[in-house]
Amino acid sequence: MMKKTILAITCAILLAGALLWLGSGREREPKPTDPVRSSPVFSRPDGSPEPSKPDPAPGGQAQPDPAPVSPKEPEPQPGPEPQPDLEPQPAPPPENPDTPPAASTPVEPKPPENQKADPARQAYADALTRLLEEHVYPDGRPDGFTGEFHSMDENRFCIYDVDRDGREELVLKFLAGEVDDHRAMVLDYDEAEGRLWVQLDEYPSLAFFENGAVLVHWAYNQGRGGAFWPYSLYVYRPESDSYSFVGSVDAWDRTIDTDQYPYEVDVSQTGFVYYLSTGGAPSIEPVDDTVYQQWLAPYVGDAHQAVLTYHPLTQENIRQITDAVTQTGAAPTAP
């Protein structure tokens, strides 16, 4: 019995020693309270965390740092298959949305070769050019222009059918001078003879009416007319293609020389009495407004005054007389 007890104790001692020997080579497992594992992560001066050291290899020896591995170069990929030779194409111009498209250069229309300027307009342009450059009126007389205090572009002209015969006339006003040198001419073109024809030669204060009548105000109003400006009246005669003098009219304004005003003649009480001169000599007998209107009615009647647009006498405006006809078949005259 005693032997069995000693033998059991001996076996237990040997078994315990064997277990201790086997356990001496194992790494001790850290516990949650291990001061190394629970310490905070240390930082470098620049604020980046310090890398942790690797755990020592079994047996207490630290393993060497692994050698750096070079990055693996990518394997070359096969390129595109060669294409057959193509003819090079020009690269398109770069688009710039901020750059506006280039403006195209306007091209003036060219007249057909067989289209010529109207002969009448060409004759009018030639006459105006001669007046501008040579200072000669269309009737051949010199204009007396000296260039002192005046210029030729003070003169005016207009192309318009003022006599209502279906053809355009040239209305010329010479204003580059003293009042006594002012002059107006209405000219027509004689196609049969190829020359200009003077229809009217008067002072340039003209008023044309739609029925062909022309009212020409006098240069001066030195009588008793007051608010009424005296004038001469002409009418167009188709048979002679010219204007014929009808008469002139002056008046007496009641506000002038009131004490001598003929109130007994002013039956209509308009404040004016009129002097009608039809035979050349001035009339000295005043008439009432009703008599004056009866005399005027057959020549003017209800006709409206035509509105003409006059242009300065310049080379550019003269050129437009024929250019407008040649290119478009019309030219700017009066509205």
Sequence and secondary structure as in RCSB ss.txt:
>XXXX:A:sequence
MMKKTILAITCAILLAGALLWLGSGREREPKPTDPVRSSPVFSRPDGSPEPSKPDPAPGGQAQPDPAPVSPKEPE
PQPGPEPQPDLEPQPAPPPENPDTPPAASTPVEPKPPENQKADPARQAYADALTRLLEEHVYPDGRPDGFTGEFH
SMDENRFCIYDVDRDGREELVLKFLAGEVDDHRAMVLDYDEAEGRLWVQLDEYPSLAFFENGAVLVHWAYNQGRG
GAFWPYSLYVYRPESDSYSFVGSVDAWDRTIDTDQYPYEVDVSQTGFVYYLSTGGAPSIEPVDDTVYQQWLAPYV
GDAHQAVLTYHPLTQENIRQITDAVTQTGAAPTAP
>XXXX:A:secstr
 HHHHHHHHHHHHHHHHHHHHHHTTS     TT TTTTS   B TTS B        TTS               
                     TTS             TT    HHHHHHHHHHHHHHHH B TTS B     SS 
 GGG EEEEE SS SSS EEEEEE SS GGG EEEEEEEETTTTEEEEEEEE S EEEBTTS EEEE S   SS 
TTS  EEEEEEETTTTEEEEEEEEEEEETTSSGGG  TTT TT SSEEEEEE SSS   S B HHHHHHHHTTTT
TT  B     EE  HHHHHHHHHHHHHHS      
